[in-house]
Amino acid sequence: MKNLLLAATLLLPSPLFAAPATEVNAHDHTCNEIVQIIRQNKTVFVRVGIGGRSFRYPPAKCKLGDKRGTTSLRDAAGRQCILDYACVYDPESFYNFR
C-alpha cells in the first residue's frame, strides 16, 4: 500500500505543488525584461499574438508531457528573442498518447 501511494504521488501531477503561471504579454516588454520575469516568477506564460508559450525556470521543471526546447518570439521593440528554457509539447511523450 505504501509503495502504491508513493508511485501515485510521483506519477500524477499535483495542483497543490504547482505554482500558478504569471501571464506576460511579449509585446509589452523587451527581451531582457522577459528573461528577468521568467527567472523571478519561475513559471510564466508569455502571450504571443493569439496564442502563447509556457516557460519554466530552471528548465528541468517542465510538466509531464512537455520537453525542454528553445523558442523565439518578438519583443516590444520588434527584436527577436531566442529563449532556451521553454517547455514545449512533446509528441513522443507517454503522457501525450491518444
N, C-alpha and C positions, 0 to 999 in steps of 0.2 A: 504494500500500500504506500509506504514511504517513497519507494522508487517511482511509483506511478505519479505521485504528486510532484516529485522533482522533475520528472520528464515533462509533465504538463506545464509546469512553470517555465521550463526552458524553451519549450516548443511554441507555446501560444503567446502572442504579443499581448501585453497587458496595458490597457489605457491608463492604469494608475501610475505606471512608471514612465509613460510617455509625456514629454513636455509639450504644451501647445505650441504650434508653429507661429512665429511672428510673420505677418504678411507685409511685404515691401513692394512698392511699385518701382521697377527698374528705371523708368523714365523720369523719376524724381531725384535720383541720386547718381553720383559719379561711381566709377569702378572701385576706387579706394574706399568710399563710404559703404558700398555694398559688402565688400570684404570685411570691413570692421563690424558691420551689423551682424554678419553671419558668425564671426568669431565671438562677439559678445553675447548673442542670444542662443547660440548653439543649434537651434532648429529654426530655419527660415524658409518661407515660401515666397519666392520672388515672382511677382506678376510681370509677365512679358506679353503685352498685347492682350489677346483674348484669354490665352492660357497662362501657364507659368511653370516654374520648375522648383523642386524641393532641394534644399541644401542642408547638410548636417555637418557640424564641425565638432570634433575631428571626424574625418571621413569614414573611419571604421565603424561608426554607429548608424549605418543605414538600416532601414526597416527590412523585414523579411520580404523577399520578392523583389528587392531593389539591389543594385550593384553600384559600386563607386565608378564614376566616369567623369569626363570633362564636358563642359558645355560652354557655349558662347552666347552672349547677349549684348545688346546695345544699351549704353547708359544715357544719362540726361544730356550729355554733350554730343551724343551720336557716335562715340568711340566704342569699338568692340572690346568687350571684356571676355577673357577666357578664364573660367574658374574650374579648378581641378578637384573640387570636393562635392560634386553634385551626386545626388542619389537618383539614379535613373532606373526605369523599368527594366527588369532582366527577363527576357522571354524564355531563357533556358532554366530559370529557377523552378524548383519543385513546387513552390508555393503559387506559381502562376499557371499551372496546367489547367486545361479545360476539357 
